[in-house]
């Protein structure tokens, strides 16, 4: 027995030692890479100039089909074979691929945060080295390229736009009641008061999104931050140059309080807001009589609507841009974009694909399929399938500036962590001060 | 029979000859010239070389085959089914060939050495795999618990300070308190309900027993995520002016109550308890099956004797049956305890820790994946590991006693 237990100890000792040796302490910090991106070219492991370009992105299914369709003609003309792979967990996958030296030629980033992180480590080719920067800037809504800027250089260019400053309403009921599109925040308040006096709850609202519940609320706060203080303060807020519990942010929460937490303003009250999936927010708006009249949501709202409504979209739904605070003020647009970034800087074929992807020529087929907006003001609008989409695209075209969804750009601990949960706690009754303070204290040092 | 079996089996066999249950070494092909009985210690160099070469070729070939599947799926027509079938055949055949050549290699050694090495030759690959898949990650996790958020530099005890007293501490202690609550409630209720159902089912007609047992066992076949989705419909909320979709709210409203958002009511941790109900629902079937077979194994004579002595049914149950199925009760209890310590899916799917329902595993997941704080996440797991260890040790000991008692 003694001998047996001694042996067992020896065996476990060896096992632990072996594991320690295998462990090899810690991982190598990222960076280094092959070319640093700034002076030379960043390169990846794939062959250059072989007529094959690999691409990794987040969208799949119907969107992927529409995307590939919009590349087909280009592939035919140029002889370049583009292989697109969809990965729902793109943000994590691209990091792993970079670490293991297996980057695609082109990455399509749904948020700027991940792109800037990799650019900072020297894995991404700055766009000014292979694209006509001035030409690109002249056709884009101002602000798009700013989101991908790091230390003065831009590392990605948008290939799809999302517009989040939209208010939707059920057109039939709206016209019957004779409501007018508001020009200012005061008009909007008058409108909601009018809707209320007509016996309808003004706002449709639903935040339920499983693990991500709360993001709808962050979009609202972003909209108020942008409307109240403009893009400069908004930018400071995103970059944490003003603290999250700054009085300005608290004021934005309080402004939203007048809608979200005031009796009779929101369909079903707070309980319904948190417990209804965000895709179902507008369901009561199409009941007879309508349960609510207004919904603030991104352009992807269209895809959540009842297929019957989608088929008759222009007659069933109306849109207007979130109004400015005061008359005559321009209202910047809140939204997002998929940014294309180049990992293989010395592959002529990949550069050609990037040129096409970031031009206003790209996307006609995708636009016709629906659900896609070009970030270029010069994009041929006749490609959009309906008037509603054209209106939404026009909002971006006429916007003085475009700002990115703040929660996408904030550090993950906040942007997809405490900001989300904070919004849920806030809407259930926590004070604006306590909520912002809690989020501020969670900001990574 | 249960999770502990592997552990004890491994421990009791270590150092001994392979037990009958283990894959027996493939039969030696009849050698061309039978080995002389008087010369067992002679080394068969050629056979050793063939064996060694065979092992290397098999490992090389199988390794490359699997790499090819990963990197060049087009070589296999990009067909996942084909790749799966090939992987299955190659995996099983490869393992067989590997041990065949390994056996040839060891048997060709001089007799004494061969007998000494043989058990290890068959144990080492398995232990090596356990080392790679279990021990290495464990040690690495403990290592990372002392490192920063992307595991590139050591930060001492900062992560532990963070979870015990720092920025993550509120959530951490909340998660700990919830885990303790889960630990107190779920295993006990599961065992009690399991025993009750097992006893009652035992008294039904054979047909009734079959049906009722199958019904109660059915949830076992549902994944945790699936069960969570099912129960999210039961707990669903709709405003008072709409028809209720949630079963619980429908009942509640029929009794005259206002619709409730059940999973947000943290008073008395009601929402956590409602989540526990899901796990109990899933596990009662498992408890019932084991306990039922244990109850059926109680010798009739002991019950008969108690009856003759004039004991009531309750006395028979509590003083005759229960002591005899005590071992099974402990087994079920510990299995559920370990399951509860790992509980994640239900909380992640239904609340993601909102409204004071967080548990350690969910906190860990969010720190690692959402916040990308590998250091803090590892520290949390290390605490969980330390908490589980005494239970595992107890379980192993308990099993040993059981085995000896048999």
Interface residues (C-beta under 8 A of the other chain):
Chain A: X4 X7 X8 X11 X15 X16 X18 X19 X20 X22 X23 X25 X26 X27 X28 X29 X30 X92 X210 X211 X213 X267 X268 X269 X271 X272 X274 X275 X291 X412 X413 X416 X417 X421 X424 X428 X441 X442
Chain B: X14 X15 X127 X131 X135 X136 X138 X139 X140 X143 X144 X147 X150 X151 X152 X153 X154 X167 X236 X237 X238 X239 X241 X259 X261 X264 X348 X349 X352 X354 X366 X369 X370 X371 X372 X373
